[in-house]
């Protein structure tokens, strides 16, 4: 998997970094976490923000479509209903190297599994 992400020849086919997301979905995500700029996003402390899998898809879309995650070091998604689908959406961004400085990821009580 790492070889495929690094651009080395492989028979492994990766899914896209993120699925397309509508403007309405992005607006719904921002209504829960607030608006932020690339420069402001170092610690995303979104505990109990009523996030759902579609919000994680919106976040993954933002991460994959720009450099937004470059400075993100802490992402707290605990006590949200993101489930397996939300974690998978974010995992794609990690696999594609969109969170290079992420040191702490809290996904406690997110209805995974």
Secondary structure as the mmCIF struct_conf table of DSSP 4:
data_model
#
loop_
_struct_conf.conf_type_id
_struct_conf.id
_struct_conf.beg_label_comp_id
_struct_conf.beg_label_asym_id
_struct_conf.beg_label_seq_id
_struct_conf.end_label_comp_id
_struct_conf.end_label_asym_id
_struct_conf.end_label_seq_id
HELX_RH_AL_P HELX_RH_AL_P1 UNK A 2 UNK A 5
TURN_TY1_P TURN_TY1_P1 UNK A 6 UNK A 7
BEND BEND1 UNK A 11 UNK A 11
HELX_LH_PP_P HELX_LH_PP_P1 UNK A 14 UNK A 16
BEND BEND2 UNK A 17 UNK A 18
HELX_RH_AL_P HELX_RH_AL_P2 UNK A 23 UNK A 33
TURN_TY1_P TURN_TY1_P2 UNK A 38 UNK A 40
BEND BEND3 UNK A 42 UNK A 42
STRN STRN1 UNK A 43 UNK A 45
TURN_TY1_P TURN_TY1_P3 UNK A 47 UNK A 48
BEND BEND4 UNK A 49 UNK A 49
STRN STRN2 UNK A 52 UNK A 52
HELX_RH_AL_P HELX_RH_AL_P3 UNK A 53 UNK A 64
TURN_TY1_P TURN_TY1_P4 UNK A 65 UNK A 65
BEND BEND5 UNK A 66 UNK A 67
HELX_RH_3T_P HELX_RH_3T_P1 UNK A 68 UNK A 71
STRN STRN3 UNK A 74 UNK A 76
TURN_TY1_P TURN_TY1_P5 UNK A 78 UNK A 79
BEND BEND6 UNK A 80 UNK A 80
STRN STRN4 UNK A 81 UNK A 81
HELX_RH_AL_P HELX_RH_AL_P4 UNK A 83 UNK A 95
TURN_TY1_P TURN_TY1_P6 UNK A 96 UNK A 97
BEND BEND7 UNK A 98 UNK A 98
TURN_TY1_P TURN_TY1_P7 UNK A 100 UNK A 101
STRN STRN5 UNK A 104 UNK A 106
TURN_TY1_P TURN_TY1_P8 UNK A 108 UNK A 109
BEND BEND8 UNK A 110 UNK A 110
#
